[in-house]
Amino acid sequence: MKNNQSAEDYLESILMLIEENGSARSIDVAAELGVTKPSVSVAMKKLREQGLIEMDENGLISFTEVGRSTAEKVYNKHKLLRNVLIGIGVDEQVAADEACQIEHVISDATYERIDAFYRTCIEKGYMIK
């Protein structure tokens, strides 16, 4: 993996697959991200070495505690940013694509302020959840 963004994309995809299907395998991750199986194999090795995931003898991927926490943090950022962008009128596909880019560069402090603002907007009826 070239950078932290790539690792976060892999972790987020694994989390989404597990939530949707109950499990994730490398082949599923490759299909989800549109990358080659060898690329996923290299990425999975690095994520294992970093202590973020584990793989069983059947190739099923599971998170370590740190890995799950990291994946959930990235995925929550993605969902919030996507919802905010849609709430201000951005096309759903554009919002999803741009949220994926923004989630990797936004600071925790800015994320928390956007989250608080979004929750206030929902409470006041300015945006739909």
C-alpha positions, 0 to 999 in steps of 0.5 A: 500500500502506498499510503495511509489512505490506501490502508483506510480504504481497505479497512473500510471495505472490509468493514462494509463487507462484513456488515453486509455479508457477515464475512469478507475474503480477499476476493470480495475486497478486490471486487469491492475496490475494483483492484486485482487479487495480487494487490489485495494480497499485498495489502492484506499482508501489510494490514496483518503485519500492522496488527489490524487484521487476521485471516483464518485458514479459510481466508476469512478476514477479521479485525483486531481491536485496533483494526476495527476501531480504525475501520469504524472511524473511517467509515463513520467519517465517510457516512457523515460527510456523505450525508452532509453533502447530500443534505446540501444538495450534492448528487448522491454519487458525487457525494459518495465519491467526494466523501471518500476523498475528504475522509482521509484528509479531514482532522478529527477536530474538524470532523467533530465540528461537522458532526455537531453542526449536522446533528444540530441541523437535524434537530432543527429540521434543516436536514434529514438524517 
